[in-house]
Amino acid sequence: MGIVSPGFQGRRRSAGPALPPGQYLTEDFPVLSAGPTPRVRPDAWEFVVTTETGAEHRWTWAEFTALPQETPTVDIHCVTRWSKLGTTWQGVSLDVLLDGVDTDAAYALAHSYGGYTTNLPLADLRGGRAWVVHGYDGRDLPAEHG
């Protein structure tokens, strides 16, 4: 027996731009969560970069939002198979946050308030390719998305 039932066609794709194989276009903004959404007050929020030597670079919410801001527009292609095109964000480039950080690391390990971690090649976070965002579509980023 095959793993796909006869006649299964997957989700319908909208006519329009080419999507990566297996992706479907969505106009909404799905919420994906591995647990309850952490609620962090701005006066308790902090962003910390810690190097492999233990050196820390810290920003409070006020310091973070005072950094140079960018408004990149990008397409999202989620691993759960949905794509959302032309999303506009507001935030701080990782280039700004990593400026002056002395490291020989090849990878970054990111931690969230909810306990989630992931690792990424540091090269993928530089060169105007990654941001820490706090705004989406001209509004504050809803907690369930960030």
Buried (B, 14 or more C-beta within 10 A) or exposed (E): EEEEEEEEEEEEEEEEEEBEEEBEBBEEBEEEEEEEBEEEEEEEBEBEBBEEEEEEBEBBBEEBBEBEBBEBEEEBBEEEBBBBBEBEBBBBBBBBBBEEBEBEEEEBEEEEEEEEEEEEEBEEBBEEEBBBBBBBEEEEBEEEEB
